[in-house]
Amino acid sequence: MNPENSRNNARRLPAATLDDSALGAAISRLPATIRWIVILGERDGLSTREIANLAGVSLELVKSMRGRGLALIQEDLVIQRGAAS
């Protein structure tokens, strides 16, 4: 495990408390650029630096967008959980 990757990812995708379709739906609703950054980091395991180099943007921008994306996913899943109750 890359220490930079874990250090920069205080927020992670939520544990599978809902079915995969709920998580997939939440990810699909992210803005395209944020979705791409979250997928590269979470699914593909790229570090923040690797994503920044690939995208040609700053580390700070990747950190910000990744954190925002994970927060949006968490909010979406909370809403979905409430609607399912």
PDB file with one MODEL, atoms N, CA, C and O in Angstrom:
MODEL        1
ATOM      1  N   MET A   1       0.849  -1.181   0.000  1.00  0.00           N
ATOM      2  CA  MET A   1       0.000   0.000   0.000  1.00  0.00           C
ATOM      3  C   MET A   1       0.889   1.237   0.000  1.00  0.00           C
ATOM      4  O   MET A   1       1.863   1.312   0.749  1.00  0.00           O
ATOM      5  N   ASN A   2       0.555   2.180  -0.823  1.00  0.00           N
ATOM      6  CA  ASN A   2       1.330   3.411  -0.955  1.00  0.00           C
ATOM      7  C   ASN A   2       1.011   4.333   0.213  1.00  0.00           C
ATOM      8  O   ASN A   2      -0.148   4.715   0.380  1.00  0.00           O
ATOM      9  N   PRO A   3       2.017   4.715   1.047  1.00  0.00           N
ATOM     10  CA  PRO A   3       1.743   5.574   2.205  1.00  0.00           C
ATOM     11  C   PRO A   3       1.139   6.909   1.802  1.00  0.00           C
ATOM     12  O   PRO A   3       0.291   7.444   2.515  1.00  0.00           O
ATOM     13  N   GLU A   4       1.570   7.458   0.658  1.00  0.00           N
ATOM     14  CA  GLU A   4       1.003   8.733   0.215  1.00  0.00           C
ATOM     15  C   GLU A   4      -0.473   8.567  -0.086  1.00  0.00           C
ATOM     16  O   GLU A   4      -1.287   9.429   0.243  1.00  0.00           O
ATOM     17  N   ASN A   5      -0.808   7.459  -0.709  1.00  0.00           N
ATOM     18  CA  ASN A   5      -2.189   7.204  -1.064  1.00  0.00           C
ATOM     19  C   ASN A   5      -3.067   7.119   0.182  1.00  0.00           C
ATOM     20  O   ASN A   5      -4.140   7.720   0.216  1.00  0.00           O
ATOM     21  N   SER A   6      -2.635   6.389   1.197  1.00  0.00           N
ATOM     22  CA  SER A   6      -3.447   6.248   2.402  1.00  0.00           C
ATOM     23  C   SER A   6      -3.474   7.545   3.203  1.00  0.00           C
ATOM     24  O   SER A   6      -4.501   7.888   3.788  1.00  0.00           O
ATOM     25  N   ARG A   7      -2.364   8.264   3.234  1.00  0.00           N
ATOM     26  CA  ARG A   7      -2.311   9.520   3.984  1.00  0.00           C
ATOM     27  C   ARG A   7      -3.230  10.564   3.353  1.00  0.00           C
ATOM     28  O   ARG A   7      -3.860  11.345   4.065  1.00  0.00           O
ATOM     29  N   ASN A   8      -3.308  10.583   2.052  1.00  0.00           N
ATOM     30  CA  ASN A   8      -4.118  11.580   1.361  1.00  0.00           C
ATOM     31  C   ASN A   8      -5.579  11.167   1.266  1.00  0.00           C
ATOM     32  O   ASN A   8      -6.396  11.913   0.725  1.00  0.00           O
ATOM     33  N   ASN A   9      -5.917  10.012   1.773  1.00  0.00           N
ATOM     34  CA  ASN A   9      -7.283   9.518   1.650  1.00  0.00           C
ATOM     35  C   ASN A   9      -7.915   9.295   3.006  1.00  0.00           C
ATOM     36  O   ASN A   9      -8.335   8.184   3.331  1.00  0.00           O
ATOM     37  N   ALA A  10      -7.983  10.352   3.796  1.00  0.00           N
ATOM     38  CA  ALA A  10      -8.633  10.232   5.097  1.00  0.00           C
ATOM     39  C   ALA A  10     -10.064   9.761   4.884  1.00  0.00           C
ATOM     40  O   ALA A  10     -10.586   8.961   5.660  1.00  0.00           O
ATOM     41  N   ARG A  11     -10.685  10.257   3.842  1.00  0.00           N
ATOM     42  CA  ARG A  11     -12.021   9.777   3.475  1.00  0.00           C
ATOM     43  C   ARG A  11     -11.851   8.657   2.480  1.00  0.00           C
ATOM     44  O   ARG A  11     -11.056   8.760   1.546  1.00  0.00           O
ATOM     45  N   ARG A  12     -12.574   7.615   2.673  1.00  0.00           N
ATOM     46  CA  ARG A  12     -12.568   6.490   1.742  1.00  0.00           C
ATOM     47  C   ARG A  12     -14.007   6.239   1.335  1.00  0.00           C
ATOM     48  O   ARG A  12     -14.938   6.762   1.947  1.00  0.00           O
ATOM     49  N   LEU A  13     -14.177   5.445   0.312  1.00  0.00           N
ATOM     50  CA  LEU A  13     -15.536   5.074  -0.061  1.00  0.00           C
ATOM     51  C   LEU A  13     -16.165   4.343   1.111  1.00  0.00           C
ATOM     52  O   LEU A  13     -15.493   3.553   1.776  1.00  0.00           O
ATOM     53  N   PRO A  14     -17.434   4.588   1.377  1.00  0.00           N
ATOM     54  CA  PRO A  14     -18.083   3.959   2.524  1.00  0.00           C
ATOM     55  C   PRO A  14     -18.105   2.441   2.399  1.00  0.00           C
ATOM     56  O   PRO A  14     -18.122   1.885   1.301  1.00  0.00           O
ATOM     57  N   ALA A  15     -18.104   1.799   3.543  1.00  0.00           N
ATOM     58  CA  ALA A  15     -18.214   0.339   3.562  1.00  0.00           C
ATOM     59  C   ALA A  15     -19.520  -0.061   2.897  1.00  0.00           C
ATOM     60  O   ALA A  15     -20.475   0.715   2.859  1.00  0.00           O
ATOM     61  N   ALA A  16     -19.550  -1.245   2.388  1.00  0.00           N
ATOM     62  CA  ALA A  16     -20.716  -1.709   1.636  1.00  0.00           C
ATOM     63  C   ALA A  16     -21.888  -1.956   2.573  1.00  0.00           C
ATOM     64  O   ALA A  16     -22.223  -3.100   2.879  1.00  0.00           O
ATOM     65  N   THR A  17     -22.504  -0.875   3.022  1.00  0.00           N
ATOM     66  CA  THR A  17     -23.686  -1.011   3.865  1.00  0.00           C
ATOM     67  C   THR A  17     -24.945  -1.031   3.012  1.00  0.00           C
ATOM     68  O   THR A  17     -25.998  -1.489   3.455  1.00  0.00           O
ATOM     69  N   LEU A  18     -24.832  -0.538   1.798  1.00  0.00           N
ATOM     70  CA  LEU A  18     -25.913  -0.620   0.828  1.00  0.00           C
ATOM     71  C   LEU A  18     -25.453  -1.540  -0.289  1.00  0.00           C
ATOM     72  O   LEU A  18     -24.271  -1.870  -0.385  1.00  0.00           O
ATOM     73  N   ASP A  19     -26.385  -1.950  -1.127  1.00  0.00           N
ATOM     74  CA  ASP A  19     -25.962  -2.822  -2.221  1.00  0.00           C
ATOM     75  C   ASP A  19     -25.098  -2.048  -3.215  1.00  0.00           C
ATOM     76  O   ASP A  19     -25.086  -0.817  -3.230  1.00  0.00           O
ATOM     77  N   ASP A  20     -24.390  -2.790  -4.029  1.00  0.00           N
ATOM     78  CA  ASP A  20     -23.469  -2.191  -4.988  1.00  0.00           C
ATOM     79  C   ASP A  20     -24.170  -1.238  -5.955  1.00  0.00           C
ATOM     80  O   ASP A  20     -23.556  -0.285  -6.435  1.00  0.00           O
ATOM     81  N   SER A  21     -25.432  -1.482  -6.241  1.00  0.00           N
ATOM     82  CA  SER A  21     -26.136  -0.606  -7.177  1.00  0.00           C
ATOM     83  C   SER A  21     -26.315   0.792  -6.583  1.00  0.00           C
ATOM     84  O   SER A  21     -26.291   1.775  -7.322  1.00  0.00           O
ATOM     85  N   ALA A  22     -26.495   0.901  -5.267  1.00  0.00           N
ATOM     86  CA  ALA A  22     -26.623   2.217  -4.634  1.00  0.00           C
ATOM     87  C   ALA A  22     -25.307   2.972  -4.721  1.00  0.00           C
ATOM     88  O   ALA A  22     -25.295   4.168  -5.012  1.00  0.00           O
ATOM     89  N   LEU A  23     -24.205   2.286  -4.472  1.00  0.00           N
ATOM     90  CA  LEU A  23     -22.894   2.918  -4.569  1.00  0.00           C
ATOM     91  C   LEU A  23     -22.602   3.307  -6.013  1.00  0.00           C
ATOM     92  O   LEU A  23     -22.114   4.406  -6.275  1.00  0.00           O
ATOM     93  N   GLY A  24     -22.895   2.424  -6.933  1.00  0.00           N
ATOM     94  CA  GLY A  24     -22.700   2.719  -8.358  1.00  0.00           C
ATOM     95  C   GLY A  24     -23.526   3.909  -8.810  1.00  0.00           C
ATOM     96  O   GLY A  24     -23.058   4.745  -9.583  1.00  0.00           O
ATOM     97  N   ALA A  25     -24.759   3.980  -8.323  1.00  0.00           N
ATOM     98  CA  ALA A  25     -25.624   5.111  -8.677  1.00  0.00           C
ATOM     99  C   ALA A  25     -25.064   6.410  -8.121  1.00  0.00           C
ATOM    100  O   ALA A  25     -25.083   7.437  -8.798  1.00  0.00           O
ATOM    101  N   ALA A  26     -24.562   6.370  -6.883  1.00  0.00           N
ATOM    102  CA  ALA A  26     -23.983   7.567  -6.273  1.00  0.00           C
ATOM    103  C   ALA A  26     -22.756   8.027  -7.056  1.00  0.00           C
ATOM    104  O   ALA A  26     -22.580   9.221  -7.298  1.00  0.00           O
ATOM    105  N   ILE A  27     -21.921   7.087  -7.445  1.00  0.00           N
ATOM    106  CA  ILE A  27     -20.728   7.435  -8.226  1.00  0.00           C
ATOM    107  C   ILE A  27     -21.132   7.994  -9.584  1.00  0.00           C
ATOM    108  O   ILE A  27     -20.525   8.955 -10.057  1.00  0.00           O
ATOM    109  N   SER A  28     -22.130   7.420 -10.210  1.00  0.00           N
ATOM    110  CA  SER A  28     -22.540   7.880 -11.545  1.00  0.00           C
ATOM    111  C   SER A  28     -23.107   9.300 -11.520  1.00  0.00           C
ATOM    112  O   SER A  28     -23.117   9.979 -12.547  1.00  0.00           O
ATOM    113  N   ARG A  29     -23.573   9.746 -10.369  1.00  0.00           N
ATOM    114  CA  ARG A  29     -24.125  11.100 -10.272  1.00  0.00           C
ATOM    115  C   ARG A  29     -23.062  12.176 -10.019  1.00  0.00           C
ATOM    116  O   ARG A  29     -23.370  13.368 -10.026  1.00  0.00           O
ATOM    117  N   LEU A  30     -21.818  11.758  -9.797  1.00  0.00           N
ATOM    118  CA  LEU A  30     -20.755  12.741  -9.604  1.00  0.00           C
ATOM    119  C   LEU A  30     -20.481  13.486 -10.906  1.00  0.00           C
ATOM    120  O   LEU A  30     -20.668  12.931 -11.989  1.00  0.00           O
ATOM    121  N   PRO A  31     -20.039  14.736 -10.810  1.00  0.00           N
ATOM    122  CA  PRO A  31     -19.575  15.421 -12.028  1.00  0.00           C
ATOM    123  C   PRO A  31     -18.458  14.590 -12.669  1.00  0.00           C
ATOM    124  O   PRO A  31     -17.681  13.950 -11.961  1.00  0.00           O
ATOM    125  N   ALA A  32     -18.374  14.598 -13.984  1.00  0.00           N
ATOM    126  CA  ALA A  32     -17.483  13.698 -14.726  1.00  0.00           C
ATOM    127  C   ALA A  32     -16.030  13.757 -14.253  1.00  0.00           C
ATOM    128  O   ALA A  32     -15.418  12.709 -14.045  1.00  0.00           O
ATOM    129  N   THR A  33     -15.472  14.930 -14.082  1.00  0.00           N
ATOM    130  CA  THR A  33     -14.064  15.039 -13.696  1.00  0.00           C
ATOM    131  C   THR A  33     -13.838  14.488 -12.295  1.00  0.00           C
ATOM    132  O   THR A  33     -12.863  13.776 -12.052  1.00  0.00           O
ATOM    133  N   ILE A  34     -14.733  14.817 -11.379  1.00  0.00           N
ATOM    134  CA  ILE A  34     -14.607  14.303 -10.011  1.00  0.00           C
ATOM    135  C   ILE A  34     -14.764  12.790 -10.015  1.00  0.00           C
ATOM    136  O   ILE A  34     -14.022  12.090  -9.325  1.00  0.00           O
ATOM    137  N   ARG A  35     -15.715  12.280 -10.780  1.00  0.00           N
ATOM    138  CA  ARG A  35     -15.929  10.828 -10.870  1.00  0.00           C
ATOM    139  C   ARG A  35     -14.654  10.144 -11.366  1.00  0.00           C
ATOM    140  O   ARG A  35     -14.251   9.119 -10.817  1.00  0.00           O
ATOM    141  N   TRP A  36     -14.029  10.691 -12.382  1.00  0.00           N
ATOM    142  CA  TRP A  36     -12.811  10.122 -12.946  1.00  0.00           C
ATOM    143  C   TRP A  36     -11.706  10.069 -11.893  1.00  0.00           C
ATOM    144  O   TRP A  36     -11.020   9.055 -11.765  1.00  0.00           O
ATOM    145  N   ILE A  37     -11.530  11.151 -11.141  1.00  0.00           N
ATOM    146  CA  ILE A  37     -10.491  11.209 -10.104  1.00  0.00           C
ATOM    147  C   ILE A  37     -10.783  10.203  -8.987  1.00  0.00           C
ATOM    148  O   ILE A  37      -9.875   9.512  -8.523  1.00  0.00           O
ATOM    149  N   VAL A  38     -12.025  10.121  -8.562  1.00  0.00           N
ATOM    150  CA  VAL A  38     -12.387   9.159  -7.505  1.00  0.00           C
ATOM    151  C   VAL A  38     -12.145   7.731  -7.981  1.00  0.00           C
ATOM    152  O   VAL A  38     -11.601   6.920  -7.231  1.00  0.00           O
ATOM    153  N   ILE A  39     -12.532   7.414  -9.188  1.00  0.00           N
ATOM    154  CA  ILE A  39     -12.355   6.057  -9.709  1.00  0.00           C
ATOM    155  C   ILE A  39     -10.874   5.716  -9.834  1.00  0.00           C
ATOM    156  O   ILE A  39     -10.455   4.619  -9.466  1.00  0.00           O
ATOM    157  N   LEU A  40     -10.080   6.653 -10.353  1.00  0.00           N
ATOM    158  CA  LEU A  40      -8.645   6.392 -10.478  1.00  0.00           C
ATOM    159  C   LEU A  40      -8.007   6.121  -9.115  1.00  0.00           C
ATOM    160  O   LEU A  40      -7.147   5.248  -8.988  1.00  0.00           O
ATOM    161  N   GLY A  41      -8.428   6.864  -8.110  1.00  0.00           N
ATOM    162  CA  GLY A  41      -7.847   6.684  -6.784  1.00  0.00           C
ATOM    163  C   GLY A  41      -8.394   5.488  -6.033  1.00  0.00           C
ATOM    164  O   GLY A  41      -7.635   4.716  -5.447  1.00  0.00           O
ATOM    165  N   GLU A  42      -9.690   5.333  -6.047  1.00  0.00           N
ATOM    166  CA  GLU A  42     -10.322   4.299  -5.221  1.00  0.00           C
ATOM    167  C   GLU A  42     -10.329   2.928  -5.879  1.00  0.00           C
ATOM    168  O   GLU A  42      -9.980   1.932  -5.246  1.00  0.00           O
ATOM    169  N   ARG A  43     -10.718   2.872  -7.126  1.00  0.00           N
ATOM    170  CA  ARG A  43     -10.804   1.573  -7.795  1.00  0.00           C
ATOM    171  C   ARG A  43      -9.451   1.127  -8.347  1.00  0.00           C
ATOM    172  O   ARG A  43      -9.055  -0.030  -8.210  1.00  0.00           O
ATOM    173  N   ASP A  44      -8.745   2.088  -8.982  1.00  0.00           N
ATOM    174  CA  ASP A  44      -7.507   1.740  -9.668  1.00  0.00           C
ATOM    175  C   ASP A  44      -6.277   1.873  -8.785  1.00  0.00           C
ATOM    176  O   ASP A  44      -5.193   1.430  -9.163  1.00  0.00           O
ATOM    177  N   GLY A  45      -6.435   2.485  -7.603  1.00  0.00           N
ATOM    178  CA  GLY A  45      -5.343   2.556  -6.640  1.00  0.00           C
ATOM    179  C   GLY A  45      -4.237   3.548  -6.963  1.00  0.00           C
ATOM    180  O   GLY A  45      -3.145   3.447  -6.404  1.00  0.00           O
ATOM    181  N   LEU A  46      -4.490   4.501  -7.849  1.00  0.00           N
ATOM    182  CA  LEU A  46      -3.470   5.495  -8.161  1.00  0.00           C
ATOM    183  C   LEU A  46      -3.314   6.461  -6.998  1.00  0.00           C
ATOM    184  O   LEU A  46      -4.282   6.791  -6.313  1.00  0.00           O
ATOM    185  N   SER A  47      -2.091   6.907  -6.785  1.00  0.00           N
ATOM    186  CA  SER A  47      -1.833   7.894  -5.738  1.00  0.00           C
ATOM    187  C   SER A  47      -2.278   9.273  -6.225  1.00  0.00           C
ATOM    188  O   SER A  47      -2.534   9.483  -7.411  1.00  0.00           O
ATOM    189  N   THR A  48      -2.361  10.187  -5.291  1.00  0.00           N
ATOM    190  CA  THR A  48      -2.722  11.565  -5.633  1.00  0.00           C
ATOM    191  C   THR A  48      -1.728  12.121  -6.646  1.00  0.00           C
ATOM    192  O   THR A  48      -2.122  12.778  -7.610  1.00  0.00           O
ATOM    193  N   ARG A  49      -0.458  11.862  -6.432  1.00  0.00           N
ATOM    194  CA  ARG A  49       0.582  12.349  -7.348  1.00  0.00           C
ATOM    195  C   ARG A  49       0.411  11.743  -8.745  1.00  0.00           C
ATOM    196  O   ARG A  49       0.541  12.444  -9.749  1.00  0.00           O
ATOM    197  N   GLU A  50       0.121  10.447  -8.805  1.00  0.00           N
ATOM    198  CA  GLU A  50      -0.071   9.792 -10.104  1.00  0.00           C
ATOM    199  C   GLU A  50      -1.264  10.385 -10.850  1.00  0.00           C
ATOM    200  O   GLU A  50      -1.198  10.608 -12.059  1.00  0.00           O
ATOM    201  N   ILE A  51      -2.348  10.638 -10.131  1.00  0.00           N
ATOM    202  CA  ILE A  51      -3.529  11.232 -10.768  1.00  0.00           C
ATOM    203  C   ILE A  51      -3.212  12.638 -11.257  1.00  0.00           C
ATOM    204  O   ILE A  51      -3.583  13.008 -12.371  1.00  0.00           O
ATOM    205  N   ALA A  52      -2.528  13.424 -10.430  1.00  0.00           N
ATOM    206  CA  ALA A  52      -2.164  14.792 -10.816  1.00  0.00           C
ATOM    207  C   ALA A  52      -1.289  14.785 -12.065  1.00  0.00           C
ATOM    208  O   ALA A  52      -1.496  15.591 -12.972  1.00  0.00           O
ATOM    209  N   ASN A  53      -0.322  13.888 -12.116  1.00  0.00           N
ATOM    210  CA  ASN A  53       0.549  13.799 -13.293  1.00  0.00           C
ATOM    211  C   ASN A  53      -0.242  13.380 -14.527  1.00  0.00           C
ATOM    212  O   ASN A  53      -0.050  13.940 -15.607  1.00  0.00           O
ATOM    213  N   LEU A  54      -1.116  12.415 -14.378  1.00  0.00           N
ATOM    214  CA  LEU A  54      -1.927  11.935 -15.491  1.00  0.00           C
ATOM    215  C   LEU A  54      -2.846  13.033 -16.019  1.00  0.00           C
ATOM    216  O   LEU A  54      -2.998  13.201 -17.229  1.00  0.00           O
ATOM    217  N   ALA A  55      -3.456  13.777 -15.099  1.00  0.00           N
ATOM    218  CA  ALA A  55      -4.407  14.821 -15.484  1.00  0.00           C
ATOM    219  C   ALA A  55      -3.732  16.148 -15.835  1.00  0.00           C
ATOM    220  O   ALA A  55      -4.346  17.017 -16.453  1.00  0.00           O
ATOM    221  N   GLY A  56      -2.471  16.299 -15.439  1.00  0.00           N
ATOM    222  CA  GLY A  56      -1.766  17.550 -15.693  1.00  0.00           C
ATOM    223  C   GLY A  56      -2.256  18.692 -14.822  1.00  0.00           C
ATOM    224  O   GLY A  56      -2.297  19.846 -15.250  1.00  0.00           O
ATOM    225  N   VAL A  57      -2.630  18.353 -13.584  1.00  0.00           N
ATOM    226  CA  VAL A  57      -3.109  19.364 -12.636  1.00  0.00           C
ATOM    227  C   VAL A  57      -2.319  19.263 -11.339  1.00  0.00           C
ATOM    228  O   VAL A  57      -1.513  18.348 -11.169  1.00  0.00           O
ATOM    229  N   SER A  58      -2.547  20.196 -10.430  1.00  0.00           N
ATOM    230  CA  SER A  58      -1.806  20.222  -9.168  1.00  0.00           C
ATOM    231  C   SER A  58      -2.295  19.135  -8.202  1.00  0.00           C
ATOM    232  O   SER A  58      -3.425  18.655  -8.287  1.00  0.00           O
ATOM    233  N   LEU A  59      -1.399  18.772  -7.285  1.00  0.00           N
ATOM    234  CA  LEU A  59      -1.770  17.835  -6.222  1.00  0.00           C
ATOM    235  C   LEU A  59      -2.939  18.374  -5.414  1.00  0.00           C
ATOM    236  O   LEU A  59      -3.854  17.631  -5.056  1.00  0.00           O
ATOM    237  N   GLU A  60      -2.906  19.664  -5.129  1.00  0.00           N
ATOM    238  CA  GLU A  60      -3.956  20.288  -4.317  1.00  0.00           C
ATOM    239  C   GLU A  60      -5.323  20.150  -4.983  1.00  0.00           C
ATOM    240  O   GLU A  60      -6.325  19.898  -4.314  1.00  0.00           O
ATOM    241  N   LEU A  61      -5.357  20.317  -6.309  1.00  0.00           N
ATOM    242  CA  LEU A  61      -6.631  20.190  -7.013  1.00  0.00           C
ATOM    243  C   LEU A  61      -7.145  18.753  -6.935  1.00  0.00           C
ATOM    244  O   LEU A  61      -8.336  18.533  -6.713  1.00  0.00           O
ATOM    245  N   VAL A  62      -6.266  17.788  -7.115  1.00  0.00           N
ATOM    246  CA  VAL A  62      -6.686  16.383  -7.028  1.00  0.00           C
ATOM    247  C   VAL A  62      -7.194  16.073  -5.627  1.00  0.00           C
ATOM    248  O   VAL A  62      -8.245  15.450  -5.475  1.00  0.00           O
ATOM    249  N   LYS A  63      -6.462  16.501  -4.602  1.00  0.00           N
ATOM    250  CA  LYS A  63      -6.896  16.272  -3.221  1.00  0.00           C
ATOM    251  C   LYS A  63      -8.274  16.865  -2.980  1.00  0.00           C
ATOM    252  O   LYS A  63      -9.141  16.224  -2.386  1.00  0.00           O
ATOM    253  N   SER A  64      -8.468  18.083  -3.440  1.00  0.00           N
ATOM    254  CA  SER A  64      -9.742  18.773  -3.240  1.00  0.00           C
ATOM    255  C   SER A  64     -10.883  18.051  -3.954  1.00  0.00           C
ATOM    256  O   SER A  64     -11.937  17.803  -3.369  1.00  0.00           O
ATOM    257  N   MET A  65     -10.661  17.720  -5.214  1.00  0.00           N
ATOM    258  CA  MET A  65     -11.722  17.075  -5.998  1.00  0.00           C
ATOM    259  C   MET A  65     -12.027  15.670  -5.483  1.00  0.00           C
ATOM    260  O   MET A  65     -13.185  15.254  -5.455  1.00  0.00           O
ATOM    261  N   ARG A  66     -10.999  14.950  -5.081  1.00  0.00           N
ATOM    262  CA  ARG A  66     -11.208  13.594  -4.562  1.00  0.00           C
ATOM    263  C   ARG A  66     -11.984  13.649  -3.249  1.00  0.00           C
ATOM    264  O   ARG A  66     -12.926  12.884  -3.043  1.00  0.00           O
ATOM    265  N   GLY A  67     -11.584  14.552  -2.370  1.00  0.00           N
ATOM    266  CA  GLY A  67     -12.298  14.703  -1.102  1.00  0.00           C
ATOM    267  C   GLY A  67     -13.740  15.114  -1.309  1.00  0.00           C
ATOM    268  O   GLY A  67     -14.642  14.609  -0.642  1.00  0.00           O
ATOM    269  N   ARG A  68     -13.953  16.036  -2.239  1.00  0.00           N
ATOM    270  CA  ARG A  68     -15.320  16.481  -2.537  1.00  0.00           C
ATOM    271  C   ARG A  68     -16.144  15.329  -3.104  1.00  0.00           C
ATOM    272  O   ARG A  68     -17.309  15.154  -2.746  1.00  0.00           O
ATOM    273  N   GLY A  69     -15.537  14.555  -3.981  1.00  0.00           N
ATOM    274  CA  GLY A  69     -16.249  13.417  -4.565  1.00  0.00           C
ATOM    275  C   GLY A  69     -16.659  12.396  -3.522  1.00  0.00           C
ATOM    276  O   GLY A  69     -17.787  11.902  -3.540  1.00  0.00           O
ATOM    277  N   LEU A  70     -15.747  12.077  -2.613  1.00  0.00           N
ATOM    278  CA  LEU A  70     -16.073  11.112  -1.558  1.00  0.00           C
ATOM    279  C   LEU A  70     -17.144  11.648  -0.625  1.00  0.00           C
ATOM    280  O   LEU A  70     -18.009  10.898  -0.172  1.00  0.00           O
ATOM    281  N   ALA A  71     -17.091  12.942  -0.335  1.00  0.00           N
ATOM    282  CA  ALA A  71     -18.127  13.547   0.509  1.00  0.00           C
ATOM    283  C   ALA A  71     -19.485  13.496  -0.189  1.00  0.00           C
ATOM    284  O   ALA A  71     -20.497  13.208   0.450  1.00  0.00           O
ATOM    285  N   LEU A  72     -19.514  13.773  -1.488  1.00  0.00           N
ATOM    286  CA  LEU A  72     -20.771  13.719  -2.242  1.00  0.00           C
ATOM    287  C   LEU A  72     -21.338  12.304  -2.274  1.00  0.00           C
ATOM    288  O   LEU A  72     -22.551  12.119  -2.177  1.00  0.00           O
ATOM    289  N   ILE A  73     -20.468  11.306  -2.410  1.00  0.00           N
ATOM    290  CA  ILE A  73     -20.926   9.916  -2.398  1.00  0.00           C
ATOM    291  C   ILE A  73     -21.537   9.585  -1.041  1.00  0.00           C
ATOM    292  O   ILE A  73     -22.608   8.982  -0.971  1.00  0.00           O
ATOM    293  N   GLN A  74     -20.864   9.974   0.029  1.00  0.00           N
ATOM    294  CA  GLN A  74     -21.397   9.705   1.366  1.00  0.00           C
ATOM    295  C   GLN A  74     -22.743  10.373   1.567  1.00  0.00           C
ATOM    296  O   GLN A  74     -23.665   9.752   2.097  1.00  0.00           O
ATOM    297  N   GLU A  75     -22.875  11.621   1.157  1.00  0.00           N
ATOM    298  CA  GLU A  75     -24.158  12.328   1.280  1.00  0.00           C
ATOM    299  C   GLU A  75     -25.244  11.615   0.487  1.00  0.00           C
ATOM    300  O   GLU A  75     -26.362  11.442   0.974  1.00  0.00           O
ATOM    301  N   ASP A  76     -24.920  11.204  -0.727  1.00  0.00           N
ATOM    302  CA  ASP A  76     -25.879  10.521  -1.588  1.00  0.00           C
ATOM    303  C   ASP A  76     -26.339   9.216  -0.941  1.00  0.00           C
ATOM    304  O   ASP A  76     -27.529   8.903  -0.962  1.00  0.00           O
ATOM    305  N   LEU A  77     -25.408   8.453  -0.367  1.00  0.00           N
ATOM    306  CA  LEU A  77     -25.771   7.182   0.256  1.00  0.00           C
ATOM    307  C   LEU A  77     -26.636   7.385   1.500  1.00  0.00           C
ATOM    308  O   LEU A  77     -27.527   6.579   1.770  1.00  0.00           O
ATOM    309  N   VAL A  78     -26.388   8.438   2.248  1.00  0.00           N
ATOM    310  CA  VAL A  78     -27.221   8.752   3.424  1.00  0.00           C
ATOM    311  C   VAL A  78     -28.648   9.055   2.955  1.00  0.00           C
ATOM    312  O   VAL A  78     -29.620   8.593   3.553  1.00  0.00           O
ATOM    313  N   ILE A  79     -28.756   9.829   1.889  1.00  0.00           N
ATOM    314  CA  ILE A  79     -30.084  10.157   1.354  1.00  0.00           C
ATOM    315  C   ILE A  79     -30.782   8.895   0.858  1.00  0.00           C
ATOM    316  O   ILE A  79     -31.966   8.686   1.120  1.00  0.00           O
ATOM    317  N   GLN A  80     -30.031   8.052   0.133  1.00  0.00           N
ATOM    318  CA  GLN A  80     -30.627   6.803  -0.367  1.00  0.00           C
ATOM    319  C   GLN A  80     -31.070   5.907   0.784  1.00  0.00           C
ATOM    320  O   GLN A  80     -32.136   5.293   0.723  1.00  0.00           O
ATOM    321  N   ARG A  81     -30.258   5.833   1.827  1.00  0.00           N
ATOM    322  CA  ARG A  81     -30.604   5.006   2.990  1.00  0.00           C
ATOM    323  C   ARG A  81     -31.879   5.515   3.621  1.00  0.00           C
ATOM    324  O   ARG A  81     -32.744   4.721   3.993  1.00  0.00           O
ATOM    325  N   GLY A  82     -32.015   6.837   3.751  1.00  0.00           N
ATOM    326  CA  GLY A  82     -33.221   7.434   4.331  1.00  0.00           C
ATOM    327  C   GLY A  82     -34.446   7.181   3.488  1.00  0.00           C
ATOM    328  O   GLY A  82     -35.532   6.935   4.013  1.00  0.00           O
ATOM    329  N   ALA A  83     -34.274   7.243   2.174  1.00  0.00           N
ATOM    330  CA  ALA A  83     -35.408   7.005   1.273  1.00  0.00           C
ATOM    331  C   ALA A  83     -35.838   5.550   1.290  1.00  0.00           C
ATOM    332  O   ALA A  83     -37.001   5.244   1.027  1.00  0.00           O
ATOM    333  N   ALA A  84     -34.912   4.649   1.598  1.00  0.00           N
ATOM    334  CA  ALA A  84     -35.227   3.221   1.619  1.00  0.00           C
ATOM    335  C   ALA A  84     -35.924   2.807   2.901  1.00  0.00           C
ATOM    336  O   ALA A  84     -36.507   1.725   2.970  1.00  0.00           O
ATOM    337  N   SER A  85     -35.868   3.669   3.929  1.00  0.00           N
ATOM    338  CA  SER A  85     -36.473   3.322   5.225  1.00  0.00           C
ATOM    339  C   SER A  85     -37.970   3.445   5.212  1.00  0.00           C
ATOM    340  O   SER A  85     -38.620   3.188   6.226  1.00  0.00           O
TER     341      SER A  85
ENDMDL
END
